[in-house]
Amino acid sequence: MRLATGSAGARILAFGDYQPARIVTNDELARTIDTNDEWIRSRVGIAERRIAGPEEGVADLAFHAGGKALAGSGLSAADIDLVIVATCSAETLVPNVSATVAHRLGIIAPGAYDVNAACAGFAYALSNASDAIRSGSARNVLVIGSEKMSQWVDQTDRANCIIFADGAGAAVVTGSDVPAIGPVVWGSSGADADKIMIADRKSFLKQDGQGVFRWATTALHPIALEACVRAGVKPEELAAFVPHQANLRIVHSIARKLGATNAVIAEDIVNSGNTSAASIPLALSHMIERGEVPSGEPALIIGFGAGLTYAAQVIQIP
């Protein structure tokens, strides 16, 4: 039996992003539910979010973000041989989103599968892409986080409708002689899985907000630190820290405890809301476009959410 051989490492060539056109402000929400701008900002840090219309599905969002990442990578559709979509909000279980998106992008006969690790999904998918390239199973991988969370949230539930939003972010991953995607540190706390859940296909998302907040602000900074240790990067050497955009207070709590004193901290949640698996690539794409983070420098990402799942790794900014 023979085994394929791949590259010594993997790196990200480019990011891409896409958000629906409709912007929903806190003031707009306050006209239909009992809330206000100050209350929302003080608790979760969100000022506005993007919400997709009925004509836009998870695959549509993924298609636009994936196309942008592919265009920025310098590769063509013919160069991609694996497509991974991280999502927990797909409208149907079959067919998967990845094969549909690959076809629409003109990618012929790639490996294609979806990953559901909820808000940690992109970090899981990125690790899978890196492993596939290093093992020789793939040459170039399109990784997309795409979510239409609005269709799984009760828009009269003020605890959740103020938080979740829609969008997609993508990255093109290729081989590299020098590793530029560090070892993943991942895991789960299945005993607490019921803290964030959708009971069945006729139900909306429910979560124990306080319980999740306590878990995220106490359990995750050691995971983030371990990802730095495994990558050989000190927290103070990070140019950017891009955690899942769950809650602005969580973001700053993890960053402070980690000691990422020189890093630009992603705050995409302010204008994008919580887009689950899309939030990390969406935030990174925005940060790169605004010139906030330097190419070639290390960034730490950490996804966390329903499951309760988590995953962290250091990457080199393309």
C-alpha positions as CSV (number, residue, x, y, z in Angstrom):
1,M,0.0,0.0,0.0
2,R,1.2,3.5,-0.9
3,L,0.4,6.7,0.9
4,A,0.2,10.1,-0.8
5,T,2.7,12.7,0.3
6,G,1.9,16.4,0.6
7,S,3.4,19.7,1.5
8,A,5.5,20.4,4.7
9,G,2.8,22.9,5.7
10,A,-0.2,24.9,4.6
11,R,-0.9,28.6,4.3
12,I,-3.8,30.9,3.5
13,L,-3.6,32.7,0.2
14,A,-6.6,35.0,0.6
15,F,-9.8,35.7,2.5
16,G,-13.2,36.7,1.1
17,D,-16.4,37.9,2.7
18,Y,-20.1,38.5,1.9
19,Q,-23.0,40.0,3.9
20,P,-26.6,40.7,2.9
21,A,-27.5,44.2,2.0
22,R,-30.1,44.7,4.7
23,I,-28.8,46.4,7.8
24,V,-30.9,46.1,11.0
25,T,-30.0,48.6,13.7
26,N,-30.7,48.4,17.4
27,D,-33.2,51.2,17.1
28,E,-35.1,49.2,14.4
29,L,-35.3,46.2,16.7
30,A,-36.5,48.4,19.5
31,R,-39.6,49.2,17.5
32,T,-40.8,45.6,17.6
33,I,-39.4,44.2,20.9
34,D,-38.8,45.5,24.4
35,T,-35.1,46.6,24.1
36,N,-33.0,49.7,23.3
37,D,-29.7,50.6,21.8
38,E,-27.9,51.2,25.1
39,W,-29.1,47.9,26.6
40,I,-27.9,45.9,23.6
41,R,-24.5,47.7,23.3
42,S,-23.8,47.4,27.0
43,R,-24.5,43.6,27.1
44,V,-23.2,42.2,23.8
45,G,-21.6,45.2,22.0
46,I,-23.7,45.1,18.8
47,A,-24.8,48.2,17.1
48,E,-26.2,46.7,13.9
49,R,-26.3,43.4,12.0
50,R,-27.0,42.1,8.5
51,I,-30.1,40.0,7.8
52,A,-30.6,38.0,4.6
53,G,-33.9,38.1,2.7
54,P,-36.0,35.0,1.9
55,E,-34.3,34.8,-1.5
56,E,-30.9,34.3,0.0
57,G,-29.9,31.0,1.5
58,V,-26.8,29.6,3.1
59,A,-25.4,28.4,-0.2
60,D,-25.9,31.8,-1.8
61,L,-23.9,33.6,1.0
62,A,-21.2,30.9,0.7
63,F,-21.0,31.3,-3.1
64,H,-20.4,35.0,-2.9
65,A,-17.7,34.8,-0.1
66,G,-16.0,31.8,-1.8
67,G,-15.9,33.5,-5.1
68,K,-14.3,36.6,-3.6
69,A,-11.6,34.5,-1.8
70,L,-10.9,32.6,-5.0
71,A,-10.5,35.8,-7.0
72,G,-8.1,37.2,-4.4
73,S,-6.0,34.0,-4.2
74,G,-4.7,34.1,-7.8
75,L,-5.9,30.6,-8.4
76,S,-8.7,29.4,-10.7
77,A,-11.6,27.2,-10.1
78,A,-9.7,24.4,-11.8
79,D,-7.0,24.6,-9.1
80,I,-9.4,23.7,-6.2
81,D,-9.8,20.1,-5.4
82,L,-11.5,20.2,-2.0
83,V,-14.3,22.5,-0.8
84,I,-15.3,22.5,2.9
85,V,-18.3,24.5,4.2
86,A,-18.7,25.1,7.9
87,T,-22.3,25.8,8.8
88,C,-25.0,25.0,11.4
89,S,-27.9,26.8,9.8
90,A,-28.4,25.1,6.4
91,E,-32.0,24.9,5.3
92,T,-31.8,21.2,4.5
93,L,-29.5,18.3,5.4
94,V,-29.3,16.9,1.9
95,P,-27.7,17.9,-0.4
96,N,-24.8,19.4,1.4
97,V,-23.9,23.1,0.9
98,S,-20.3,22.5,-0.2
99,A,-21.1,20.5,-3.4
100,T,-23.7,23.0,-4.5
101,V,-21.4,25.9,-4.0
102,A,-18.5,24.2,-5.7
103,H,-20.7,23.6,-8.8
104,R,-21.8,27.2,-8.9
105,L,-18.2,28.4,-8.7
106,G,-17.3,26.2,-11.6
107,I,-15.1,23.8,-9.5
108,I,-15.2,20.5,-11.2
109,A,-15.5,17.2,-9.2
110,P,-13.8,18.4,-6.0
111,G,-14.1,16.6,-2.7
112,A,-16.9,18.4,-0.9
113,Y,-18.3,18.1,2.6
114,D,-19.9,20.3,5.3
115,V,-18.7,20.6,8.9
116,N,-21.1,21.4,11.8
117,A,-19.1,22.5,14.8
118,A,-21.4,25.5,15.2
119,C,-19.5,28.7,16.0
120,A,-16.2,26.7,16.0
121,G,-16.9,25.4,12.6
122,F,-14.4,27.5,10.6
123,A,-11.5,26.7,12.8
124,Y,-12.4,23.0,12.5
125,A,-12.7,23.2,8.7
126,L,-9.4,25.2,8.4
127,S,-7.6,22.5,10.4
128,N,-9.1,19.8,8.2
129,A,-7.9,21.7,5.1
130,S,-4.4,22.0,6.5
131,D,-4.3,18.3,7.3
132,A,-5.6,17.4,3.8
133,I,-2.9,19.4,2.1
134,R,-0.1,18.1,4.4
135,S,-1.2,14.5,3.9
136,G,-1.4,14.9,0.1
137,S,-5.2,14.4,0.0
138,A,-5.6,17.9,-1.5
139,R,-3.6,20.6,-3.2
140,N,-5.8,23.6,-2.8
141,V,-8.8,23.9,-0.5
142,L,-11.6,26.4,-0.4
143,V,-12.9,26.8,3.2
144,I,-16.1,28.7,3.8
145,G,-18.0,29.6,6.9
146,S,-21.6,30.5,6.0
147,E,-24.6,31.1,8.2
148,K,-28.2,32.3,7.9
149,M,-28.9,32.3,11.6
150,S,-31.9,34.6,11.3
151,Q,-34.0,31.7,10.0
152,W,-33.4,29.7,13.2
153,V,-34.0,32.5,15.6
154,D,-37.4,33.7,16.9
155,Q,-37.5,37.3,16.0
156,T,-39.6,38.1,19.0
157,D,-37.1,36.5,21.4
158,R,-35.2,39.5,22.6
159,A,-32.5,37.4,24.2
160,N,-31.4,36.0,20.8
161,C,-32.7,38.1,18.0
162,I,-30.5,41.0,19.0
163,I,-27.4,38.7,18.7
164,F,-27.5,36.5,15.7
165,A,-27.1,37.6,12.1
166,D,-26.2,36.3,8.6
167,G,-23.1,36.3,6.4
168,A,-20.2,34.3,5.1
169,G,-16.4,34.3,5.1
170,A,-14.0,32.2,3.1
171,A,-10.3,31.4,2.8
172,V,-8.3,29.6,0.1
173,V,-5.6,27.3,1.6
174,T,-2.6,25.9,-0.3
175,G,0.6,24.1,0.4
176,S,3.7,25.8,1.8
177,D,7.3,24.8,2.5
178,V,7.1,26.7,5.8
179,P,4.0,26.0,8.0
180,A,1.8,29.0,8.2
181,I,-1.2,27.3,9.8
182,G,-0.3,26.1,13.3
183,P,-1.4,23.0,15.2
184,V,-5.0,23.1,16.2
185,V,-6.1,22.8,19.9
186,W,-9.6,21.6,19.9
187,G,-12.1,19.8,22.1
188,S,-15.6,19.8,23.4
189,S,-17.7,19.8,26.6
190,G,-20.6,17.6,25.6
191,A,-22.0,17.5,29.1
192,D,-23.0,21.1,28.5
193,A,-24.3,20.7,25.0
194,D,-27.8,21.7,26.0
195,K,-26.7,25.2,26.8
196,I,-27.1,26.1,23.1
197,M,-29.5,24.0,21.1
198,I,-32.2,23.8,18.5
199,A,-34.5,21.0,19.7
200,D,-35.9,20.0,16.3
201,R,-36.6,21.2,12.8
202,K,-39.7,23.1,14.0
203,S,-37.9,24.9,16.9
204,F,-35.8,28.0,17.3
205,L,-32.4,28.4,18.8
206,K,-32.3,28.6,22.6
207,Q,-29.3,29.2,24.8
208,D,-28.3,29.6,28.4
209,G,-26.7,33.0,27.9
210,Q,-25.2,33.4,31.3
211,G,-23.9,29.8,31.4
212,V,-22.2,30.2,28.0
213,F,-20.8,33.6,29.1
214,R,-19.2,32.1,32.2
215,W,-17.8,29.1,30.2
216,A,-16.3,31.4,27.5
217,T,-14.7,33.8,29.9
218,T,-13.1,31.2,32.2
219,A,-12.4,28.1,30.1
220,L,-11.1,29.4,26.7
221,H,-8.1,31.5,27.4
222,P,-6.0,28.5,28.4
223,I,-7.0,26.9,25.0
224,A,-5.9,30.1,23.2
225,L,-2.6,30.1,25.1
226,E,-2.0,26.4,24.3
227,A,-2.4,27.2,20.6
228,C,0.3,29.8,20.9
229,V,2.6,27.4,22.7
230,R,2.2,24.7,20.1
231,A,2.8,27.2,17.3
232,G,5.9,28.6,19.1
233,V,4.4,32.1,19.2
234,K,4.2,34.2,22.4
235,P,0.9,36.1,23.0
236,E,2.7,39.4,22.9
237,E,4.0,38.5,19.4
238,L,0.6,38.2,17.9
239,A,-0.3,40.9,15.4
240,A,-4.0,40.1,15.6
241,F,-6.4,38.2,17.9
242,V,-9.6,37.0,16.1
243,P,-11.9,35.1,18.3
244,H,-15.4,34.0,17.4
245,Q,-17.6,37.2,17.5
246,A,-20.0,36.0,20.1
247,N,-20.1,38.9,22.5
248,L,-17.8,41.9,22.7
249,R,-17.3,41.4,26.5
250,I,-16.2,37.8,25.8
251,V,-13.8,38.9,23.1
252,H,-12.0,41.4,25.4
253,S,-12.0,39.1,28.4
254,I,-10.2,36.3,26.5
255,A,-7.8,38.8,25.0
256,R,-6.9,40.3,28.4
257,K,-6.4,37.0,30.1
258,L,-4.4,35.7,27.1
259,G,-2.0,38.7,27.3
260,A,-2.3,39.6,23.6
261,T,-1.0,43.1,24.5
262,N,0.2,44.1,21.0
263,A,-2.5,42.5,18.9
264,V,-5.3,44.2,17.0
265,I,-8.5,42.7,18.5
266,A,-11.3,41.8,16.2
267,E,-14.5,43.7,17.0
268,D,-16.5,42.8,13.9
269,I,-19.4,41.9,16.1
270,V,-20.2,45.6,16.5
271,N,-21.4,46.0,12.9
272,S,-21.9,42.3,11.9
273,G,-23.5,40.6,14.9
274,N,-22.9,37.0,15.7
275,T,-22.6,35.1,12.5
276,S,-21.5,31.7,14.0
277,A,-19.1,29.8,11.8
278,A,-18.8,32.8,9.5
279,S,-17.6,35.2,12.1
280,I,-13.9,34.5,12.1
281,P,-13.2,34.6,8.4
282,L,-15.6,37.5,8.0
283,A,-13.8,39.5,10.7
284,L,-10.3,38.7,9.2
285,S,-11.4,39.6,5.7
286,H,-12.7,43.0,6.9
287,M,-9.5,43.6,9.0
288,I,-7.3,42.9,6.0
289,E,-9.3,45.1,3.7
290,R,-9.1,48.0,6.1
291,G,-5.3,47.5,6.4
292,E,-5.5,46.9,10.1
293,V,-3.3,43.8,10.1
294,P,0.1,43.3,8.4
295,S,0.7,40.6,5.9
296,G,3.0,37.8,7.0
297,E,2.4,38.3,10.7
298,P,0.9,35.8,13.2
299,A,-2.8,35.9,14.2
300,L,-4.6,33.7,16.7
301,I,-8.1,32.5,15.9
302,I,-10.4,30.7,18.3
303,G,-13.9,29.4,17.6
304,F,-16.3,28.3,20.3
305,G,-20.0,27.6,20.7
306,A,-22.7,25.0,20.6
307,G,-21.6,21.5,21.5
308,L,-19.9,23.0,23.5
309,T,-17.0,22.9,20.9
310,Y,-13.9,24.9,20.6
311,A,-10.8,25.1,18.4
312,A,-7.9,27.5,18.2
313,Q,-4.8,27.9,16.0
314,V,-2.2,30.4,15.0
315,I,-2.2,31.4,11.3
316,Q,0.0,33.7,9.2
317,I,-1.9,36.6,7.8
318,P,-1.9,36.5,4.0
